[in-house]
Amino acid sequence: MNRISFDTFYLLAFTFLTTGMLSGNELEGTTPLTMDGDIAAQMVAGVDRFLLQELEHSVDLREKHWQPDLSSAAAYQASLQPNRERLTHILGAGDQRKTFGALEYVSSTARSHVLHVGEGYQVYAVRWPVLGNMHGEGLWLVPAGEAVASVIAIPDADHSAEMICGLQAGLPADLQYARQLAINGCRVLIPTVINRDYRPRNGRASMTNREYLYRSAYVLGRHLIGYEVQKVLAAVDWFANAQTEQLPIGVIGHGEGGMLAFYAGALDTRIDAVCVSGYVGSRQDIWQQPLSRNVFGLLEQFGDAELASMIVPRPLIVDGHGAPTLELPSEGGAPAVLKQPTDAEVAAELVRLKKLIEPLNVSITHVRTEGMPRAAVHPNALQAFYQQLSQRQQFRIDTELLAAPPADAAMWANERQSRQFQEIEEHNERQLEASADIRRGFMNLGNRLADKPDGRFKLDMSSPDAYQTSVEPYRDYFREEIIGHFDYPLMEFNPRSRILYDKPTWTGYEVVLDVFPHVFAYGILCLPKDLKPGEKRPVVVCQHGLEGRPQDTIDGDHAAYHDFAAKLAERGYITFAPQNLYIGKDDFRTLQRKAYPLKKTLFSIIVPQHQQIVNWLKTQPNVDSERIAFYGLSYGGKSAMRIPPLVPDYCLSICSADFNDWVDKNASTRENYSYVWTGEYEIFEFDLGTKFNYAEMAALIAPRPFMVERGHFDMVGVDERVAAEFAKVRFLYGAKLGIPDRCAIEWFIGPHTIHGQGTFEFLDRHLSFNGKP
């Protein structure tokens, strides 16, 4: 038998060690990976536990956002202004409202604006301007005698204006709270609230009217809640400024109307008394409630006790009765549950309130549920509200239904609902059309030759290095205000591994790394077998898409991925295919819903996972720490636009089968490719549309190399929109920074898939690697 030389033996031994092929089947420097079952599902479950803990802790963390001055009622109200500004922003309620001198009657040649003449009051159909072409519209109840107060009465989403004033069947007489207030001398304006009509949208995902309108607005920094609060506050403007007699102003609402009354009272100190029925309770379970109630960052500063603290010392009546109950299935729209809070839950929130506002002397009335909850504002709560608002004790409850309610009342309500729905949908479209100019005001990439103004922060494009420094404030904004950031240190790696693949030219290892408590990163590391002693090679992190797994990028010739991680390993690259969180349908989408009220997103977890992956890769003996690239398809392409801006260790990013006019794709109610029609209810990012489209995200990657891979028949978008958005990126790299070679797009004839030609050449060129030692 021939003896092998010492050098040959040394080379074989070194290769054996550096490719991790130890006797225990784990990588050098790691312990054996012993996890069984579906590791991806375990990852999602761990993040779920982490987020539930964060939700629980959020109550204790709010104090740092509040600096109340409790020396007097006036000083206290003034000290809350920063909190009001923050609440205004996250509700999307900051647009300048229109002023108006009078309500407009709504009538036609076929129908009078006078809908009913009752005993002691009349009912009119009215509307009032709010924003652009958006109006509030509803009913106006005017008492026959002298008015004692001006009230905005807001029905639940499943109650019409006609129902709460007795013109339409559905509520007992004593629960027709708008009518009862009018009988007792109040002028009452009832706005229409968008209902919960549930049906397929564009023949695809089924959702409520409220979720449908929420989706577009949310991306554009607006909110259905904000629009409806603006309608209420526009009425407050009129009551406060356009009336000859200065009557006290009150807001009362039930269910969704109670929510709107609560927010309106917190925002506007001109409201003298607030009654919230069927809403107040713990907000820690807001992630289970209808998606249209989701407010980004709400629980960072505001639970119901904090909102109530913005109303007091003005009178606040909390009615625990009759919260709407419903269950929405998972049929494309977000599944949801609404249930009646218990008296104990309401009382606990009021106890928190009292601790927040001591030593202020405040008037809080809690009307508890006794027996079966009522389906609208309880008469006891209504009486307390009236007495606090009018300073009159006598309050009469009419227990008789109207003798002859109008036969057309339901039709009136339905027509008004349709008009209100259409106005908001059209307003969202106009906001979308304006969003490009708004983004340019925030971050001006200079893609129009006449553009001179700086955005929020000045960009220095005199050189790539100067630009890289000047773009940092935008990166910080993206991290904190759009993506969301957990300010926790990363844990020790505690790496665990085991062999999964043994191929002729490379070996694949499953790897698990700790990130945060309950949160870990998982993926597959592919090491070429021809690595030589002391050799440092580039790494390509290969990211799967929606409902994918790392294995999809490695074997099986998946129609979307074509084993691109394995092919790059065969080419000589080290590759790492991470498992990302977007797997498990509602399981992972619920993570997003738990993150949103914390001012976080899925990427608040995914980004630190990738940072930990990169940190660990840098410790590996054959990894060149300066040459770690990112390449992702579909949801992995979405990741390619969000992770490299926040993980600067990625020296290059390739976005495949995703680059688009992302804002249009999220917000358009005209285009068939829009997400407003689909089951991706977690996809929407608050206020993204006024700050960052894909061009602006690419600007956070610059001056690092960036490439787009686009199949002509990829149905995620259309070529002309992809091209228009990419043109802004090309202008930045080529015309402004003078580095056109670092920016590329490959068009190919094909569908939603990895093409792996121009992108592989791009990697070879910018990673200075040709597959040879």
N, C-alpha and C positions, 0 to 999 in steps of 0.2 A: 504494500500500500504506500502510495506517495505521501510524503510529509508536506504539509502546507507551510509556507513561510510565516515568520513571526508577523511581518507587516500585513499579510493577508488575514491572519488570525485576528490581529488588532482591528483591522477594518471591519471584519464581520461582527466582532464583538461590539464595536462602537455603533454600528448600524442597528444591531439588535437592541441596544440600550436606548439610543436616541429615538427609535421608532416606537418605544414603549413596550416592546415585546418581552416582558419579564415573565418569570415562571407563574406569577399569580394572575396573568392576563390583564394587568392594569398598567397604566402609564407610570413612568418614573415620577416619583414625588407625589403620587396619589394613593389613596386607600381603595380597596375593592368596592365597587358599586354593587350593592345588594338589593336595591329597590326592585320590587316585583310589580306586575300589573301595568296599567296605563300611566306612564310617568307624566304625560301631558295633562291628563285629568287631575293628577295629584298636584301639578303645578297650579292649575286653575283653582283647585280647592284651597291650597295654601294661601294664594293671594286673596281669596275670599275671606279667610280667617283674618288675615292682616287688615283688610279694609273694614271688616266689622269692628275690629278693635279700634281702628282710627275713628270710625263713626262714634263709638262709645266715648272715646277720649275727647272728641271735638267740643263737648260741652265745657270741659274744664279749660280748654285752650282759648275760649272766646274773650276772656277778660282782657287780654293784652291789646285787643282792638278797641277798647272802650276807655275813655277818660271823662266820665261824667262829673259835672260840677253840681254837687247836691246842696249848695249853699242857699239856693232859692229856686222856685219853679221856673222863673225866667232864665236864670243862668243855666239851669239843667237843660232846658229845651235848646238853648243856643249851643251848648257843648256837644250836642248830638249831631251837629251838622255834618261832620265827616262821615258818620255812619249813614246818614240819609243820602249823601252823595254816592256812597258805595252801593247802597241798596238800589238807588235809582239806576246805576250802571248795570248791575247784574239782572235787574228786571227789564232792561232794555227800554226804560221809560224816560230817557233823557232828551228826546227830540222836542224842539220848541213847538208848543201847541198854538193853534190859531186862536185869535180873539174874535168874539162875536157879541153883538148887542142884543140878540133875541133868539129864542128857539124858532125853528122853521116848522110850519105845519106840513104834514105829509098827507096829500090828498090827490084826487084825480077827478076826471069828469064822471067817473063811475062811483066814487066813494068820498064821503066827507071826512074831514080831519076830526070831526066830533064823533067819537065812538060811543059815548054813553053819557047820559045825563042822569045822575043818581040823586039820592036824597042828601042834599047838602054839598055836593061836589060834582064836577064834570071831568070826563076823561078825553084827552086829545091825543092824536097820533102826531109825534114830533120827531125832529132830528136836530143835531147841532154839529158844527164842524170841529174836527179834532186835529188831524195831521194830513197834509196834502189833500187828497180826495177822500180821505177816510172820515166818516161821521160816526157819532153815537146816534142811535136811533131807538125809540121806545115809546113809552106812554108818559103823559104829563097829567097828573091829577091836581085839580085846582079846587080848593074849598070855596063854598059860596060866600062865607063871611070873611072876617079878618083872619089872615094867616098868622100862625104863632111860630112857625119854623119852616125851614127849607130842608127837605130830606131827599137823599138819593137812596132808593131801595133797590137792592141788587138781588135778583133771583138766582137760585141754583141753575146750573147748566141744563138740567132736565125740567126746569120750570119756565114757562113763558111769562112775559110781563102781564099778559092777560090773566094768568092763573093767580098771581099774588094780589090782583085788584078785583077778582071775582067775576071777570068777564068770560072766563073759560073754566070748565069743570076740572077738578083735580085736587082741590084743597078745601077742607072745611072752612066755614066762614070765619071762625076765630083765628085761623092761620093765614088769612088773606091780609098780610101785614101792611101792604101798601094802602089797601082800602081802609083799614082801621085807622091808619095815621091820617088819611084825608078826612075821614069822618070827624076826627078830633082836631081839625084845623091846620093840618100841615100841607104845604105844597109838596108834592111827591113826584120826583122824576125817576122813571124806571128804565134803565138801559137794558138793551138786549145782550145776553151773554151767549157766546157761541156754544152750541149744544154738543152732546156726546153721540150724535148720530154715528153709527158704526157700519162701515161698508168697505168693499174693495176700492182701491184707488187706481185708476187707469187699468182696471182688470187685474191688479196684482195684489199687493199687500193690503190686508184689511186693518183699518184703524179708525179711531174717532175723528170727527171734524176737528176737535181740539188738538189732537196730536198732529194731524195733517198740517194745520196752519202753524203749529209750533215749530215744525222741522225747518222750514225755510227761514223763519224769523230768527231762530236760534243761531244759525250760522252767520247771520248778518248783524249780530249784536243786538237783536231785538227779541221780543218775546210776546207770545199771545197774552200772557198775564200783563206785561207792560202796556200793550195796546189797550187792553180793557181798563187798566188803572188810569191810563191817559184819558179815556172817555169819561171816567168818573171825575177826574181832576179838572177836565175842561168844564164840566158842569159846576164844579166848585168855583172855578174862575168866574163863571157867569153869576152865580149866587153872590159871590163876594164883591164883584166890581160893577155889575150892571143893574143892580136893584136899587130902587129909591129908598126902600126901607131895609135896614140892616138886621135881618133876622138870623137867629142862630142856625148853624149848618150842621146837619147830622148825616152820617152814613150808616146804613144797616144792610146786612146781607146774610144769606143762608147758603151753606154748602160752598160751591165755587164762588157764589156771591159773597159769602162770609170771608173767604180768602181775599177777595178783591177789596172788601171793606177794610180788612185788617191791614193790607199793604197800603191802601190809600190813607188811612188814618195815621200810619207810621210815617208816611212821607210828607204829609201836609198839615201843618199846625193850625190852619184856618178852619179845619173841621173841629167842631166843638164837642161832639159826642160820637162814640162809635159803638155799634152793637154787632158782635160776631157770633153767628149761630151755626152750629154743626160743623165747626172747623178746628177750633183750638185743641191742641194736644201736643204730644211729643212729636217732633219732626224727624227723629232719628230713623224712622221707617219711611221717609219720603221716597226712597228708592223703590219701594213696593207699590207706590201710588201711581196714578196715571202719569205718563211721561210728560204731559203738558204742564204738570206741577213742578217738574225739575227746574231748579235755578242753580246755575253754576256758581259754586262757592258760597251757597246760602249758609250752610252750617259752620263755615269758617267764622262768621260773626253773628249769625241770627238763628236762634231757635224761636219758638213762639213767645217765650218769656221776654227775650230781647226785643222782639217786635212790639210786644205789649208795652215794654218800657219806653218805647218811642212815642206812645200815645199818651200815657199818663204824664202829668196829673190831670189831663182832661178825662172826663168820665168814660169808662170802658165797661161795657156789659158783655159778659161771656155766657152764651147760652149753650149748654152741653147737649141740647136736644137735636135729634133728627139729622145727624150727618148722613149724607148720601152713601149708600152702600152699593157696590157693584164689583163684578169680577170680569176682567177683559182677558180673552184667550190669547195665545201666541199664534197669530195667523199673519205674521208680517209686521203688524204693529206691536208695540211693547206690551207684554202681559202686565196686568195690574190688579190690585185689590184695594178697595176702599171699605173701611169698616167704621162702626160707631166707636169713638173713644169712650172709655169708661169715665165715670165721675172722678175716680181716683187719679187717672192720667191727667185729666184737666186740672184737678186740684194741685197735683204735683207741679205742674207748670206754673200755676199761680203762686205757689210757695216760692219757686225760684224767682219769680217776678218780684215778690216782696223783698227778697234778699238783695236784689239788684238795685232797688230804688230807695231803700232806707236811707235817711229818715224822712223822705218826702211824705206828705199827707195826701193820699190819693183816694179816689172813689172807684172801686172795682166791685162789680156785682156779678156773682156767679150763680146762674140759674141752673140748678142741678136737675138731672133726669129723675123723675119720680114715676114709677110704673113704666109703661111703654113710651119710648121717645116719640115726640111729635115730628111730623114730616116737614116742618118749616119753623120759623121763629115762634117760640112759645109765647103765649099771651103775657106771662109774667115778665119775660125779658122785654117784650115790646112795651109794656107799661113802664118798666124801669127806664128804658131808653127815652121814652116820651117825657117822663117826669124830669130826668136829668137835662134833657135838651131844652124843654120849654119852661122849666121851673114852675109847672102847674101840676097839681096833684090829681085832679079829676081826669079820669081816662075811661071812656065808654067803649065796651066791646060789643059789636053787633054780631049776634050769633045766627042771624038769618041769612041764607043765601039770597042772591039777587033773584027776584021773581021771574024775570025773563031775560037771561043773558043773551047777548047778540049771537045769532046763529053762525055768523061768519068769523067769529073770534079766532078759531083755530087756523083758518086760512090766513087771516091777517098776520098771525104770529109766524106761520111758516114762510110767508113771503118776506117778512122783515128779516127772518133768520137767513134766508138766501141772500138778500142784499148785503147784510153785514158780513157774511162769509165771503162773498165775492169781493167786497171792498178790501178786506184784509189780504186776500190772495193777490189782488192786483197791486196793493201797496207793497207787499213783499217783492213782487216782480220789479216794481219801480226802484226799490232799495237795491235789488240785485243789479239793475242797469247802472245805478250810480256808484256801485261799490268799487269799480276800478279807479275812478277819480278819488274816492275816499282813501283807498289804499295808497295811491300816489302821494296824497297829503301826509300819510303816515311814514312811508318809506319810498322815497323817490329814486328809482333806479335810472332815471334820465333816458327812458326809452323813447320819449318824444323829444325831438331836437329842440323844441322851444322850452322844454322844462328846465327851469333854473332853481326854483325854491328847494330848500332843504326840507326833509321830513321831520319827524319827531326828534331825530338825532342826525347830526351832520355826517355824511359819508365822505371820506377822503379817497378819491379815486386817482390820486396822483401816482400811485404805485400799488402793486398787489400787497406789499407788506403794510403800507399805510391804510389800505382798505381793510385788511384783516383786523387791524386794531380798531378802526372806527366803527366797524359793524358790531362790535361786542355789545353795546347797549341794546341793539335789536335782538341779539341772541338771548340776552338776559330777559327781555320782555317776552320773547317766545317761550322761554323756559318757565317763567313765573306766571304769566297771564293767559297763555294759550294751552300749553301742554300741562302745566302744573308740576310742582317739584316737592318731593319729600326730603326735607332737610335732615336726613339721617346719614351717618357714616356707613359705608359698606362694611359688611362683616368680613372676617377672614375667609379665604377661599374654601377651606375644608374640601379640597377636590376629591371626588370619587370617580372611578372609571372602570370600564371593562371592554374587552374586545367585542365588537359586533360584526365587523367584516374583515376578512383576510383575502384580499384580491391579489392578482399577480403583481401589480405595480404599486399598490398602496394598502394600508391597513386602517380600518375605521374603528374608533373608540367612542362609546357613549361616555359623556362627561357630565357631572352634576356639580354645581358650585353654589354655595350659600350667598345670599344677597342681603336680605333683611330677615327679621324673625318671620318664619313661615314662608318666606319667599326664596325660591332658588332659581337658578338658571340651568338649563339642560340643552345639550346638543350633541352633535356627532363630529368629532375631529378626524379628518382624513390625512394621514401622513404618507407621503411618497416613500417607497422603499429604497430609493437611490440616494437618500440624504447622506452627505459625507461629513467627516469630522470637521467641526468648526464652521460649517456652511450655514448661512442665514438666508432663508427664503421668504418671499412675500406670502401673505395669507389673504384668501378671499372668503369673507363671511357670506354664505349663500342662504338667503332668507326666503322661506316658503310663503305662500299666500293664505287666504281665508280657509279655515278648517284643514290646513295642511299639517304635515309632520316633516321632521328633518329627513326621514327615510325617502320621502317623495322626491327630494332633490338628488338622491343618490342611486337608487335602483328602481327597477320596474318600468322605466321609460314612460313616466307619467306624461300625459298629453301636454301639460302646461310646462313642465320642468325639464324633460328630456335628460335627466340625470346630470344636470350641469355642474353640480358639486363634484361628482365623480369624474366627469370629463376634465374639469380643471385640475383635479388631483392627478389624473393620468397625464396631463400636460406638464406636471411638475410642481404645481402650486400646493401649498398646504391649504386645506379648506376646513371651514367650520360651519356646520349647518345648525343654527339654533332653533329650538322650539319656542315659538312666540305664543302669546296668550290668546290669540283669536281663534280658539277652537272650542267646540262644545255648545254652539248655538246660544241658547238663552243663558247657559252657565257662564260663558265669558261676557256676553252682553250685559248681564246683571252686574258684573264687575264694574263696567263703565258707569252704570247707574249708581252704584255705591260710591264711586270715585267723584262723580260730578259735584254733589253738594259739598264735598271737601275741597273744591277748587282743584281737582285732580282729574286725570284721564287714564285710560289704559297705558298710555305712553309714559305716565309718571312712574309706572312699574317697569315697563319694557326698556326705557332708557337706562336706568341703573342696572338692569340685567345685562344689557350690552356693554355698559362700562365695566362691569365685573368680568365679562367674557374677555374683553380687550385687555384688561389689566392682567388676567391670568395668562392669556396668549403671550403677552410680552415676557413672561417668565420662562417660557418653553425654550429649550436649548437651540432649536433650529429656526425660531421665528425672528424675522427682521422686524423689530418694533416700529420702525418708521414706514413700513410698507404693509399695512393692514387695510384692506379695501372692503367695501360693502356692495353687495349686488342682490337686489330683491325683486320679486315679481308679484304683481297684483297687490294684495295687502302688504306683501313684502316690498313692493314698489312704494306704497304709501309710507312704509317704514323707512325706505331710502330717502324720503323727503323730510323725515322728522327726527330720525336717530342721528345721522352724521352731523346735522347742525349742532347737536348737543353733546356729541361724543367726538371731540376734535381729534382723538387718536385714529379715527378712520381717515385715511389719507385720500380717499377717492370714494365716490358714490355713483352707482348705476341704478336708475329707476326703470324697471321693465314693466310694460303692460299696465301702467297706472298714470303716468304723467298726463296732465289734462288741465283744462280750465277748471280747477277743483271746486272753486266757489260756485260756478255755474252748475256743475254736476251735483252739488249738494242742495242748491236752493231753487233751481228752476222748476217751475210747474208747467213748463211748455215742452221740454225736451224728454223724449222717451227714455233716454239713458239716465235720467236723474234719479238720485237716491230717495227722493220724496215718495216714490212709488214702491219701494222695495223693502225687504225685511231687515236691512242693515240699520236698525233704529239706533244703534250705538255710534254710528259713523259721524254724527254731527258734532262740531266743535264750536263752542260759544265764541262769537265775535271774531271768528277767523276771517270772515269775508271783508271786514273793514281794515284788516291788518296784513294778512299774509295769504296770497294765493301761491301756486307752485313756483312762480318766478321769484317771489320774495323768499320762499324757503330755499330755493337754489342759491339765492344771494347770501344766505347764511352758510352755505357750503363753500362758496367761493372764498379765496382763489384756488381751492383744491379742485382737482379734475372732477367733472360731472358729465354724465352721459345719460341719454334717454334711448330706450329700445322700444320701437313702436310698430306693431303690425297693422297694416292698412285695414284689415277686417276684424280688428279687436273692437268688440261692441261696448267697451267701457267709455268710449267717446267717439268723436269724429275728428278726422285729420285736420280740418281747418282750425278747430279750437286748440288742438294740441300744438299745431304750428304757430298759432298766434301767441300762445303762452310761452312756447320755447323761444320765439323771436326776442322776447324781453331778456331771457337768459343769455342768448347769443350776443345781444347788444352789450350787456354788461361785461361779459368776458372779452369779447372782441373789440368793441368800439371804445369802451370806457377803461378797461383794465389792460388792454393790449396783450391778452393771453388767449387768443382764439383757439390755439391747439389744445387747450385744456377743456374744451366744451364741444360736445358732439351729439348728434342724433342719428340713429340708423332707422330708416324706414324699410320695411320688408313686406313682401306679399305673404300674409299669413294672419292667423287669429291671435288669441290671447295666450301667448306662449313665449318661452325663451327661444331666441333665434341662435344666439351663441356664435356669431361670426364677427360682426363689427365690435361687439362688446368684448370678446376675447382679445381681439387685436388692440382695443383700447387699454385693457388691463396689461397686456404685454408691454405696450409702449410706455405707459405711465408708471408701471411698477418695475420697469427696466429688467424684464425677465423674458427669456425665450425658451424656458423649459430645460435649459442645459445647466450643468453645474457651473 
